[in-house]
C-alpha cells in the first residue's frame, strides 16, 4: 500500500472514530439533560418514601440508559425495580434466624487513601462524593459493622452485577456434580446459539468470560448508547435500540455478537454481562426449571434470610441474576457468608463446599487476567491487585479472597481464610466528577485487621 493511500485510510479511520466519539458524547449530553438523570438528591432521600409525582416522573423516564446515568431517578430505581419490572421470587428457609451482632466500631476508623486524601470509613460512608447506601461486614458468622446512610436496613436493593455470583455458584454446583461438562461447546447446552460465533466457544470460556467477542464492558462502552453492551442492556429491560428505535430480545443480540480479530477464545478475560445471561439459560436448560426455582431449591431455601431474593425478568420472562436481583444488604451478606467456614450461622446446610471452592480456584488463570481492565480496577478499588477471575467472580486473590463488583458501584466480598464476608450498595454514577469507588478497600482492610493477617 502506498504512503498516500495509507494516509488517506488512517485519516478516514480517525475521522470515523472521532465521529463515533462525538456521537457518543452528544448522546451522553442529551441523556444527562433529561430530568432526573443528574444527581441532586442525597442518598439519604431514599430512606423515606418518594413523592408520588417524583415516582410518576421516574417511571415515565425509565430506560436502561437513563438508569445508567445514576441520577435522582436511579436512586428510586435501585430500590424499586419490582415496581418497574416483573419479578420471580426465590423463597428463603421458612425458619428465619436473625444474625448475631458483635459490632466493632473501631472498624470505622480504618483509613484508605482516596482522591480526597486519607479518609476514615466512618467519613467515607456519609460523604456525598461516594453516595454509599449500605455496608454490612460479617466476621465468624456475626455482623461486626453495618451502616445504612442511603436506605432502610430491611429494604431490597438491586444487586447490579454482584448478582452474577448467584449464577456462578449454581453453575459451579452443576459442574461439581457432573451435570455440566465445561469442556463441551456452550451450544451443547444452549442450542439456541448454534450457527453463530458461539459455536467456537466452550462452556468454561463462557463461565470465565474469555469468549473473544467484541462485547467487553468498560466505562466507555457502557456510556456509548449503541455499543454491543448497551444493546444487551436495552434488550433485557425492554428498551428500544438507540439506532433503530426497535426493541430486541437478548437472544437476538447474543446471536449477533461478533468475534474479535486476532484473539482466540480462552486467551483473554473480557468482562461481558451477556455471558451470564447465556449461563442462566444453560442452567435452565440443564435443570428444566426456571432460574429462580433452581436458585431457591439449591441455595436460598437453605438460608435463614429475612426476605425472598427477587429476580427481575426480561419481557420474554428470562430471569436476570446478571444484575437485576433485589435483596436486602444483610441477606446478601448471608449469601456471602456461605463461602466462609461460618456458613452454619446463616444456613441449614453447607452449600459452598470445599469441592466447589476448589473448582472456582482451579479456574483462575493469571495469564488471561494480565493487562485486563478488571485487573486494573482491583488496584483502583481495593488498593490490592487481584490474581485472576473465574466463574463470574471479577477478583480472586492468591490468599483465596473473592469479589464481584456491580454497576453504579456495588460490591460483594468473600474471604474464606479470614472467615469474613461483606457487601456494599451504592448509587454512584461514572460522570460529572463521580466514579471513584473505594469502599472495597475498606472491606479488604477490615478482613485483614479482624483476622490479624
Residue, then its C-alpha position, 0 to 999 in steps of 0.5 A: x500500500x502506498x504512503x498516500x493511500x495509507x494516509x488517506x485510510x488512517x485519516x478516514x479511520x480517525x475521522x470515523x472514530x472521532x465521529x463515533x466519539x462525538x456521537x457518543x458524547x452528544x448522546x451522553x449530553x442529551x441523556x444527562x439533560x433529561x430530568x432526573x438523570x443528574x444527581x441532586x438528591x442525597x442518598x439519604x432521600x431514599x430512606x423515606x418514601x418518594x413523592x408520588x409525582x417524583x415516582x410518576x416522573x421516574x417511571x415515565x423516564x425509565x430506560x436502561x440508559x437513563x438508569x445508567x446515568x445514576x441520577x435522582x431517578x436511579x436512586x428510586x430505581x435501585x430500590x424499586x425495580x419490582x415496581x418497574x419490572x416483573x419479578x420471580x421470587x426465590x423463597x428463603x428457609x421458612x425458619x428465619x434466624x436473625x444474625x448475631x451482632x458483635x459490632x466493632x466500631x473501631x472498624x470505622x476508623x480504618x483509613x484508605x487513601x482516596x482522591x480526597x486524601x486519607x479518609x476514615x470509613x466512618x467519613x467515607x460512608x456519609x460523604x456525598x462524593x461516594x453516595x454509599x447506601x449500605x455496608x454490612x461486614x460479617x466476621x465468624x458468622x456475626x455482623x461486626x459493622x453495618x451502616x445504612x446512610x442511603x436506605x432502610x436496613x430491611x429494604x431490597x436493593x438491586x444487586x447490579x452485577x454482584x448478582x452474577x455470583x448467584x449464577x456462578x455458584x449454581x453453575x459451579x454446583x452443576x459442574x461439581x456434580x457432573x451435570x455440566x461438562x465445561x469442556x463441551x461447546x456452550x451450544x451443547x447446552x444452549x442450542x439456541x446459539x448454534x450457527x453463530x460465533x458461539x459455536x467456537x466457544x466452550x462452556x468454561x470460556x463462557x463461565x470465565x468470560x474469555x469468549x473473544x467477542x467484541x462485547x467487553x464492558x468498560x466505562x466507555x462502552x457502557x456510556x456509548x448508547x449503541x455499543x454491543x453492551x448497551x444493546x444487551x442492556x436495552x434488550x433485557x429491560x425492554x428498551x428500544x435500540x438507540x439506532x433503530x428505535x426497535x426493541x430486541x430480545x437478548x437472544x437476538x443480540x447474543x446471536x449477533x455478537x461478533x468475534x474479535x480479530x486476532x484473539x482466540x477464545x480462552x486467551x483473554x478475560x473480557x468482562x461481558x454481562x451477556x455471558x451470564x445471561x447465556x449461563x442462566x439459560x444453560x442452567x435452565x436448560x440443564x435443570x428444566x426449571x426456571x432460574x429462580x426455582x433452581x436458585x431457591x431449591x439449591x441455595x436460598x431455601x437453605x438460608x435463614x434470610x429475612x426476605x425472598x431474593x427477587x429476580x427481575x425478568x426480561x419481557x420474554x420472562x428470562x430471569x436476570x441474576x446478571x444484575x437485576x436481583x433485589x435483596x436486602x444488604x444483610x441477606x446478601x451478606x448471608x449469601x456471602x457468608x456461605x463461602x466462609x467456614x461460618x456458613x452454619x450461622x446463616x444456613x441449614x446446610x453447607x452449600x459452598x463446599x470445599x469441592x466447589x471452592x476448589x473448582x472456582x480456584x482451579x479456574x483462575x488463570x493469571x495469564x488471561x487476567x494480565x493487562x485486563x481492565x478488571x485487573x486494573x480496577x482491583x488496584x483502583x478499588x481495593x488498593x490490592x491487585x487481584x490474581x485472576x477471575x473465574x466463574x463470574x467472580x471479577x477478583x480472586x486473590x492468591x490468599x483465596x479472597x473473592x469479589x464481584x463488583x456491580x454497576x453504579x458501584x456495588x460490591x460483594x466480598x468473600x474471604x474464606x481464610x479470614x472467615x469474613x464476608x461483606x457487601x456494599x450498595x451504592x448509587x454512584x454514577x461514572x460522570x460529572x466528577x463521580x466514579x471513584x469507588x473505594x469502599x472495597x478497600x475498606x472491606x479488604x482492610x477490615x478482613x485483614x485487621x479482624x483476622x490479624x493477617 
